[in-house]
């Protein structure tokens, strides 16, 4: 018990330190937004809602998230995995048209972001496939191969795709160093980044199914957990969805970090921001996946996306939630949490049942 308390305290402390550093970097990269008055912030949020807030954008999933056309994927072999198969780096055009005219040119100006990327771990014959979605400031393949237990999943009968989110990893901005533009201080880039992310993930789902994968499911950590949840409300052709230490609300995260200030003005900003972001919220649409195919994993000592985020998503999906003792970055107990994913797959009849437990 004493050791567990020490580990929990360490996990919470590291989470808080990283959030402070990320918040400082984000504010430094967008000083103009930080200088806006309350009235200017409210006016900006009202303008964003006017652009994206058409109720049809939530009621009809195809308006804001149109179904993607088939993609032409170029695969380059990276290395062999022996009897497990091989590793390939996949790229494809990720053409994205912003709905907001004011940011269309600035968003499209980043050439790296116009190319979708994924690292594929493929067996000789197509198998059920897991699309793994990284978190904020992630996307480096060497790191993500360890953050997600790729070999563990392959030994259990799955192929794996590590997808790269907009403005991360190989898609990062090259004009100057800094934190990713998505998600960022400008809510418009966050909305458009979510739209592009969903399109890339849906395109990858269709590509994997077309090459013979009998089923495709998604899992993601943190921001990747948010997008896993969002895709589960937009893509019917998924065999499972596992949000891990997920973000559930950009507005809740910003409020937790003191972005809106205190008092009545802070509450007004929070509500306006939350309203503006509803079009890309996983809580705004019903799930297209049966509750028994969704599993939410939360860290008891997570101080980046606290357990309250996972609670909201589990309630929305009417799904099971498992809490492990670690935090967001120091994920003590994650091995047992991933074993729960293995048990989910066994219940669903996915993968090689003899390896799962």
C-alpha positions as CSV (number, residue, x, y, z in Angstrom):
1,X,0.0,0.0,0.0
2,X,2.8,2.4,0.9
3,X,4.7,1.6,-2.3
4,X,1.5,2.0,-4.3
5,X,0.9,5.4,-2.8
6,X,4.5,6.6,-3.6
7,X,4.1,5.4,-7.2
8,X,0.8,7.1,-7.5
9,X,2.2,10.4,-6.2
10,X,5.1,10.1,-8.6
11,X,2.8,9.5,-11.5
12,X,0.5,12.4,-10.6
13,X,3.5,14.8,-10.1
14,X,5.0,13.9,-13.5
15,X,1.7,14.4,-15.2
16,X,1.3,17.9,-13.7
17,X,4.8,18.9,-14.7
18,X,4.3,17.8,-18.3
19,X,0.9,19.6,-18.5
20,X,2.5,22.8,-17.2
21,X,5.3,22.6,-19.8
22,X,3.0,21.8,-22.7
23,X,0.6,24.6,-21.7
24,X,3.5,27.1,-21.5
25,X,4.8,26.0,-25.0
26,X,1.3,26.3,-26.5
27,X,0.8,29.8,-25.1
28,X,4.2,30.9,-26.2
29,X,3.5,29.7,-29.8
30,X,0.2,31.7,-29.9
31,X,0.8,34.8,-27.9
32,X,-1.8,36.8,-29.7
33,X,-4.6,34.5,-28.6
34,X,-3.3,34.7,-25.0
35,X,-3.7,38.5,-25.1
36,X,-7.4,38.5,-26.2
37,X,-9.8,40.1,-23.8
38,X,-12.9,38.3,-22.5
39,X,-15.1,40.1,-25.1
40,X,-12.7,39.3,-27.9
41,X,-12.6,35.6,-26.9
42,X,-16.4,35.4,-26.8
43,X,-16.7,37.1,-30.2
44,X,-14.1,34.7,-31.7
45,X,-16.0,31.7,-30.3
46,X,-19.3,33.0,-31.6
47,X,-17.7,33.3,-35.1
48,X,-16.5,29.7,-34.9
49,X,-19.9,28.5,-33.8
50,X,-21.4,30.4,-36.7
51,X,-19.1,28.5,-39.2
52,X,-19.4,25.0,-37.7
53,X,-22.5,25.1,-35.6
54,X,-25.1,24.1,-38.1
55,X,-27.2,21.4,-36.2
56,X,-27.0,19.3,-39.4
57,X,-23.2,18.9,-38.8
58,X,-24.1,16.8,-35.8
59,X,-27.3,15.2,-37.0
60,X,-25.8,13.9,-40.3
61,X,-22.3,12.5,-40.0
62,X,-21.5,12.8,-43.7
63,X,-21.7,16.6,-43.8
64,X,-18.8,17.4,-41.6
65,X,-17.1,14.0,-42.1
66,X,-17.8,13.0,-45.7
67,X,-17.0,9.4,-46.6
68,X,-13.4,9.2,-48.0
69,X,-12.6,8.0,-51.5
70,X,-10.3,5.0,-51.8
71,X,-6.7,6.0,-51.3
72,X,-3.7,5.0,-53.3
73,X,-1.2,3.7,-50.6
74,X,2.5,3.5,-51.2
75,X,4.3,1.0,-49.0
76,X,8.0,0.8,-48.4
77,X,9.4,-2.2,-46.6
78,X,11.3,-1.3,-43.4
79,X,12.4,-4.6,-41.9
80,X,11.4,-8.2,-41.4
81,X,9.8,-9.7,-38.3
82,X,10.7,-13.3,-39.1
83,X,7.7,-15.6,-38.7
84,X,5.5,-12.7,-37.6
85,X,5.8,-10.9,-41.0
86,X,7.2,-7.6,-42.0
87,X,7.1,-3.8,-41.2
88,X,6.1,-1.3,-43.8
89,X,5.8,2.5,-43.9
90,X,2.7,3.5,-45.7
91,X,1.9,7.0,-47.2
92,X,-1.0,8.3,-49.1
93,X,-2.4,11.8,-50.1
94,X,-4.3,13.4,-47.3
95,X,-6.1,16.2,-49.0
96,X,-8.1,18.2,-46.6
97,X,-10.4,21.1,-47.3
98,X,-11.1,23.4,-44.4
99,X,-14.6,24.7,-44.0
100,X,-13.3,27.9,-42.5
101,X,-12.0,30.3,-45.2
102,X,-9.9,32.3,-42.7
103,X,-7.5,29.4,-42.0
104,X,-7.8,27.4,-45.2
105,X,-4.5,28.8,-46.7
106,X,-2.6,28.6,-43.4
107,X,-3.7,25.0,-42.7
108,X,-2.9,23.8,-46.3
109,X,0.5,25.6,-46.3
110,X,2.2,22.8,-44.3
111,X,3.2,20.4,-47.0
112,X,4.2,17.6,-44.6
113,X,0.6,17.5,-43.3
114,X,-0.8,16.8,-46.8
115,X,0.6,13.3,-46.7
116,X,-1.0,10.6,-44.5
117,X,1.4,8.2,-42.8
118,X,1.2,4.9,-41.0
119,X,3.6,2.1,-40.0
120,X,2.1,-1.3,-40.8
121,X,3.0,-4.5,-39.1
122,X,1.7,-7.2,-41.5
123,X,1.7,-10.9,-41.4
124,X,2.1,-12.9,-44.7
125,X,-1.7,-13.3,-44.9
126,X,-4.1,-10.5,-43.9
127,X,-5.5,-10.9,-40.4
128,X,-7.7,-8.9,-38.0
129,X,-6.1,-5.5,-37.7
130,X,-5.7,-3.0,-34.9
131,X,-5.3,0.7,-35.8
132,X,-3.4,2.4,-32.9
133,X,-3.7,6.1,-32.5
134,X,-1.0,8.0,-30.5
135,X,-1.4,11.0,-28.2
136,X,-0.6,14.6,-28.3
137,X,3.1,15.3,-29.3
138,X,3.5,11.6,-30.1
139,X,3.8,9.9,-33.5
140,X,7.5,9.0,-33.6
141,X,7.4,5.3,-34.7
142,X,10.2,4.1,-32.5
143,X,8.4,5.4,-29.4
144,X,4.9,4.3,-30.5
145,X,6.1,0.8,-31.1
146,X,6.8,0.6,-27.4
147,X,3.8,2.6,-26.2
148,X,1.6,0.1,-27.9
149,X,2.6,-3.5,-27.4
150,X,2.9,-4.3,-31.1
151,X,4.6,-7.7,-30.8
152,X,2.1,-8.7,-28.1
153,X,-0.8,-7.9,-30.5
154,X,0.8,-9.7,-33.4
155,X,1.4,-12.8,-31.3
156,X,-2.3,-12.8,-30.5
157,X,-3.3,-12.9,-34.1
158,X,-3.5,-9.3,-35.2
159,X,-1.8,-7.1,-37.7
160,X,-1.2,-3.5,-36.4
161,X,-1.2,-0.1,-38.0
162,X,0.3,2.9,-36.1
163,X,-1.3,5.9,-37.7
164,X,0.2,9.4,-37.6
165,X,-2.1,12.3,-36.6
166,X,-2.0,15.6,-38.4
167,X,0.9,17.9,-37.5
168,X,2.6,15.1,-35.6
169,X,5.6,12.9,-36.3
170,X,6.5,12.9,-40.0
171,X,3.7,15.4,-40.6
172,X,5.1,18.0,-38.2
173,X,5.5,21.6,-39.2
174,X,8.8,22.6,-40.6
175,X,8.5,26.4,-40.6
176,X,9.6,26.7,-37.0
177,X,9.9,24.4,-33.9
178,X,7.1,24.2,-31.5
179,X,4.2,22.2,-30.3
180,X,1.8,20.7,-32.9
181,X,-0.8,23.0,-34.5
182,X,-3.4,20.3,-33.8
183,X,-4.8,20.5,-31.2
184,X,-3.7,24.0,-30.3
185,X,-4.7,27.4,-29.1
186,X,-6.8,28.1,-32.1
187,X,-10.1,26.1,-31.9
188,X,-10.5,26.2,-35.7
189,X,-7.3,24.2,-36.2
190,X,-8.4,21.8,-33.5
191,X,-11.8,21.2,-35.3
192,X,-10.1,20.8,-38.7
193,X,-7.5,18.6,-37.3
194,X,-10.2,16.3,-35.9
195,X,-11.9,16.2,-39.3
196,X,-8.7,15.4,-41.1
197,X,-7.8,12.7,-38.5
198,X,-11.1,11.0,-38.9
199,X,-10.8,11.0,-42.7
200,X,-7.3,9.5,-42.4
201,X,-8.4,6.8,-40.0
202,X,-11.5,5.9,-42.1
203,X,-9.3,5.8,-45.2
204,X,-7.0,3.4,-43.5
205,X,-9.9,1.2,-42.3
206,X,-11.1,0.9,-45.9
207,X,-7.6,0.2,-47.3
208,X,-7.0,-2.5,-44.7
209,X,-10.3,-4.1,-45.4
210,X,-9.7,-4.0,-49.2
211,X,-6.4,-5.8,-48.8
212,X,-8.2,-8.6,-47.0
213,X,-8.3,-7.8,-43.2
214,X,-11.4,-9.7,-42.0
215,X,-12.0,-7.0,-39.3
216,X,-10.5,-3.7,-38.2
217,X,-10.7,-2.1,-34.7
218,X,-9.2,1.0,-33.1
219,X,-7.5,1.9,-29.9
220,X,-5.8,5.1,-28.8
221,X,-4.2,6.9,-25.9
222,X,-5.0,10.3,-24.6
223,X,-5.8,12.5,-27.7
224,X,-5.8,9.1,-29.6
225,X,-8.4,7.9,-27.1
226,X,-10.6,11.0,-28.0
227,X,-10.3,10.2,-31.7
228,X,-10.9,6.5,-31.1
229,X,-14.2,7.5,-29.4
230,X,-15.0,10.0,-32.1
231,X,-14.4,7.5,-34.9
232,X,-16.7,5.0,-33.0
233,X,-19.6,7.5,-33.5
234,X,-18.8,7.9,-37.2
235,X,-17.5,4.6,-38.6
236,X,-19.8,1.6,-38.5
237,X,-17.2,-0.8,-39.9
238,X,-15.3,-1.3,-36.7
239,X,-14.9,-4.6,-34.7
240,X,-14.0,-2.8,-31.4
241,X,-12.9,0.5,-29.9
242,X,-10.6,0.9,-26.9
243,X,-10.0,4.5,-25.6
244,X,-7.0,4.4,-23.2
245,X,-6.5,7.2,-20.7
246,X,-8.7,9.2,-23.0
247,X,-9.5,12.9,-23.4
248,X,-13.3,13.3,-23.5
249,X,-13.7,17.1,-23.8
250,X,-11.3,19.8,-25.0
251,X,-13.3,22.3,-23.0
252,X,-13.0,20.3,-19.8
253,X,-9.3,19.9,-20.3
254,X,-8.9,23.7,-20.9
255,X,-10.9,24.5,-17.8
256,X,-8.9,22.1,-15.7
257,X,-5.7,23.9,-16.7
258,X,-7.2,27.3,-15.8
259,X,-7.5,28.6,-19.4
260,X,-10.8,30.4,-18.8
261,X,-10.1,32.0,-15.5
262,X,-12.5,32.1,-12.5
263,X,-16.0,33.5,-12.0
264,X,-18.8,34.2,-14.3
265,X,-16.7,35.3,-17.2
266,X,-14.6,32.1,-17.0
267,X,-17.8,30.0,-16.9
268,X,-19.2,31.9,-20.0
269,X,-16.0,31.2,-21.9
270,X,-16.0,27.5,-20.9
271,X,-19.6,27.1,-22.1
272,X,-19.0,29.0,-25.4
273,X,-15.8,26.9,-26.1
274,X,-17.6,23.7,-25.3
275,X,-20.5,24.6,-27.6
276,X,-18.1,25.5,-30.4
277,X,-16.4,22.2,-30.1
278,X,-19.6,20.0,-30.1
279,X,-19.2,19.3,-33.8
280,X,-16.1,17.2,-33.2
281,X,-17.1,15.8,-29.8
282,X,-17.4,12.0,-29.3
283,X,-20.2,12.8,-26.8
284,X,-22.4,14.6,-29.4
285,X,-23.4,11.5,-31.4
286,X,-24.5,8.0,-30.5
287,X,-22.1,5.1,-30.8
288,X,-22.2,3.0,-34.0
289,X,-20.5,0.1,-32.1
290,X,-22.3,-2.2,-29.6
291,X,-21.4,-1.5,-26.0
292,X,-19.9,-4.9,-25.5
293,X,-17.3,-4.0,-28.2
294,X,-16.1,-0.9,-26.4
295,X,-13.6,-1.0,-23.5
296,X,-12.4,2.2,-21.7
297,X,-9.2,2.2,-19.8
298,X,-8.4,4.8,-17.2
299,X,-5.4,5.7,-14.9
300,X,-6.4,6.2,-11.3
301,X,-3.6,8.8,-10.8
302,X,-3.9,10.4,-14.2
303,X,-3.6,14.2,-13.9
304,X,-3.5,15.0,-17.7
305,X,-6.9,13.4,-18.6
306,X,-8.3,12.4,-15.2
307,X,-10.6,9.5,-14.7
308,X,-13.6,11.8,-15.1
309,X,-12.9,11.9,-18.8
310,X,-13.0,8.1,-19.0
311,X,-16.2,8.1,-16.8
312,X,-18.0,10.3,-19.3
313,X,-17.0,8.2,-22.3
314,X,-17.9,4.9,-20.6
315,X,-21.3,6.3,-19.7
316,X,-21.8,7.6,-23.2
317,X,-20.9,4.2,-24.8
318,X,-22.7,2.2,-21.9
319,X,-19.5,0.2,-21.9
320,X,-17.2,-1.4,-19.4
321,X,-14.4,0.6,-17.8
322,X,-11.2,-0.7,-16.2
323,X,-9.1,1.4,-14.0
324,X,-5.3,0.7,-13.6
325,X,-3.3,2.2,-10.7
326,X,-0.9,4.4,-12.8
327,X,-1.0,7.8,-14.3
328,X,-0.9,9.3,-17.8
329,X,2.8,8.9,-18.4
330,X,3.9,6.5,-15.7
331,X,1.4,3.8,-16.5
332,X,1.9,1.4,-13.6
333,X,-0.4,-1.6,-14.0
334,X,-0.8,-1.2,-17.7
335,X,0.2,-4.8,-18.3
336,X,-3.0,-6.0,-16.6
337,X,-5.0,-3.3,-18.4
338,X,-3.8,-4.7,-21.8
339,X,-4.7,-8.2,-20.6
340,X,-8.2,-6.9,-20.2
341,X,-8.0,-5.9,-23.9
342,X,-7.0,-9.5,-24.7
343,X,-10.0,-10.8,-22.8
344,X,-12.2,-8.4,-24.8
345,X,-10.8,-9.9,-28.0
346,X,-11.4,-13.4,-26.7
347,X,-15.0,-12.6,-25.9
348,X,-15.5,-11.2,-29.3
349,X,-13.8,-14.1,-31.0
350,X,-11.0,-12.0,-32.5
351,X,-7.4,-12.9,-32.9
352,X,-5.9,-16.2,-31.8
353,X,-7.8,-17.2,-28.7
354,X,-5.2,-19.7,-27.5
355,X,-2.8,-16.8,-26.8
356,X,-5.2,-14.5,-25.0
357,X,-5.8,-14.3,-21.3
